[in-house]
Amino acid sequence: MTIAYIRRGERMKGWMMGDTKQVRAAVLLIGDELLSGRTRDINLSEIAKFLAPLGVSVAECRIVPDEPDEMVAAINHLRAKYDYVFTTGGIGPTHDDITADAIGAAFGQTVDVRDDALAIIEEWYAKTKTPLTESRKRMARVPSDAILIRNPVTGAPGFQTGNVFTLAGVPKIARAMLEDVAHRIEGGAVTLSRTVATGGLREGDLAEGLGVLASEYPAVSIGSYPYFYEGSDGEIQRGTNLVARATDEKMLDEVVEKLADLSRSVGGKPVIDPPDAK
């Protein structure tokens, strides 16, 4: 964990020194339960938030079922297109946990119970006084050339194969595994984000001006996000949050001021970087 924090600091320092390299990642969410709606994903958000300070932007996310061919196709496509890929799900002890097999097939590696992974699991289950069944030994099945990723929550490791990091599907475990990933990442320019809250304004009030700004500042991502909530008097309160994202801090500051000016020009009272934007 200490290494992760040191590396994040180094990456921030690199950005302050003018690092402009763009590093992109993809997230591959695996599991029928996600597509059925039974399970709601929060791993994408956690991974994206973890990577941002390291200078890595998540550029794509996919969800695939527990179908080997579709998993392999997605893995191969994403690992060729992006600097890093993060998969979640499918490395547990049950019959449908087949992510290790899909990773092995994608990289042309054999998959079997590995002694180093099994030793970690044996130690963990002995410590917790839990029977180590044959099903649980499945969690030690890892591609032959993969590097293990530490799991401080339940012991069973994830693994890195090339530029693909394979994490557990349970959010608490996946987030903990990321701490053993940070020091393996070579990031680039850190993308900064700022918000201008425009209470009372609708997107339509701002659309024309936003289009002009987007044309003037193509290196800045500008998004508008309307919100609605019921006030204390029962009336519906509305507004729009304007979010600007860029790697150039000076340019980002310019855009934020212009977003505030735009809000004022159509009768808004902008609040820059509100502590709890709705």
ChimeraX attribute file (.defattr): number of C-alpha atoms within 10 A of each C-alpha:
attribute: neighborCount
match mode: 1-to-1
recipient: residues
	/A:1	13
	/A:2	9
	/A:3	13
	/A:4	18
	/A:5	14
	/A:6	12
	/A:7	19
	/A:8	21
	/A:9	14
	/A:10	13
	/A:11	23
	/A:12	18
	/A:13	13
	/A:14	18
	/A:15	22
	/A:16	13
	/A:17	10
	/A:18	13
	/A:19	18
	/A:20	14
	/A:21	14
	/A:22	15
	/A:23	20
	/A:24	19
	/A:25	23
	/A:26	25
	/A:27	24
	/A:28	23
	/A:29	24
	/A:30	24
	/A:31	23
	/A:32	16
	/A:33	13
	/A:34	16
	/A:35	15
	/A:36	10
	/A:37	9
	/A:38	9
	/A:39	11
	/A:40	10
	/A:41	18
	/A:42	12
	/A:43	24
	/A:44	21
	/A:45	10
	/A:46	15
	/A:47	20
	/A:48	17
	/A:49	14
	/A:50	18
	/A:51	21
	/A:52	18
	/A:53	21
	/A:54	28
	/A:55	27
	/A:56	26
	/A:57	25
	/A:58	21
	/A:59	12
	/A:60	14
	/A:61	15
	/A:62	13
	/A:63	18
	/A:64	16
	/A:65	16
	/A:66	19
	/A:67	15
	/A:68	16
	/A:69	13
	/A:70	12
	/A:71	25
	/A:72	18
	/A:73	13
	/A:74	17
	/A:75	24
	/A:76	17
	/A:77	12
	/A:78	22
	/A:79	18
	/A:80	11
	/A:81	13
	/A:82	17
	/A:83	19
	/A:84	22
	/A:85	26
	/A:86	24
	/A:87	26
	/A:88	24
	/A:89	22
	/A:90	25
	/A:91	25
	/A:92	22
	/A:93	18
	/A:94	12
	/A:95	9
	/A:96	13
	/A:97	18
	/A:98	22
	/A:99	27
	/A:100	25
	/A:101	22
	/A:102	26
	/A:103	27
	/A:104	20
	/A:105	20
	/A:106	19
	/A:107	18
	/A:108	11
	/A:109	17
	/A:110	15
	/A:111	19
	/A:112	16
	/A:113	15
	/A:114	16
	/A:115	12
	/A:116	12
	/A:117	23
	/A:118	20
	/A:119	12
	/A:120	16
	/A:121	21
	/A:122	19
	/A:123	13
	/A:124	18
	/A:125	17
	/A:126	11
	/A:127	9
	/A:128	10
	/A:129	9
	/A:130	10
	/A:131	10
	/A:132	14
	/A:133	10
	/A:134	9
	/A:135	12
	/A:136	17
	/A:137	18
	/A:138	22
	/A:139	25
	/A:140	27
	/A:141	23
	/A:142	31
	/A:143	25
	/A:144	16
	/A:145	15
	/A:146	21
	/A:147	16
	/A:148	19
	/A:149	20
	/A:150	21
	/A:151	22
	/A:152	14
	/A:153	14
	/A:154	12
	/A:155	17
	/A:156	28
	/A:157	27
	/A:158	28
	/A:159	24
	/A:160	21
	/A:161	20
	/A:162	13
	/A:163	17
	/A:164	24
	/A:165	23
	/A:166	27
	/A:167	29
	/A:168	25
	/A:169	21
	/A:170	15
	/A:171	18
	/A:172	13
	/A:173	19
	/A:174	22
	/A:175	19
	/A:176	17
	/A:177	24
	/A:178	23
	/A:179	20
	/A:180	19
	/A:181	18
	/A:182	20
	/A:183	17
	/A:184	12
	/A:185	19
	/A:186	14
	/A:187	26
	/A:188	24
	/A:189	26
	/A:190	29
	/A:191	19
	/A:192	15
	/A:193	17
	/A:194	18
	/A:195	23
	/A:196	23
	/A:197	28
	/A:198	27
	/A:199	21
	/A:200	17
	/A:201	22
	/A:202	18
	/A:203	17
	/A:204	10
	/A:205	17
	/A:206	20
	/A:207	11
	/A:208	11
	/A:209	16
	/A:210	20
	/A:211	11
	/A:212	10
	/A:213	16
	/A:214	16
	/A:215	10
	/A:216	11
	/A:217	15
	/A:218	10
	/A:219	14
	/A:220	20
	/A:221	15
	/A:222	22
	/A:223	14
	/A:224	18
	/A:225	13
	/A:226	17
	/A:227	17
	/A:228	13
	/A:229	12
	/A:230	10
	/A:231	10
	/A:232	8
	/A:233	7
	/A:234	8
	/A:235	9
	/A:236	10
	/A:237	15
	/A:238	17
	/A:239	19
	/A:240	26
	/A:241	25
	/A:242	25
	/A:243	19
	/A:244	21
	/A:245	20
	/A:246	22
	/A:247	23
	/A:248	19
	/A:249	15
	/A:250	9
	/A:251	14
	/A:252	21
	/A:253	14
	/A:254	11
	/A:255	24
	/A:256	22
	/A:257	14
	/A:258	15
	/A:259	26
	/A:260	20
	/A:261	14
	/A:262	20
	/A:263	24
	/A:264	13
	/A:265	13
	/A:266	12
	/A:267	12
	/A:268	20
	/A:269	17
	/A:270	24
	/A:271	16
	/A:272	18
	/A:273	16
	/A:274	13
	/A:275	8
	/A:276	6
	/A:277	15
	/A:278	15
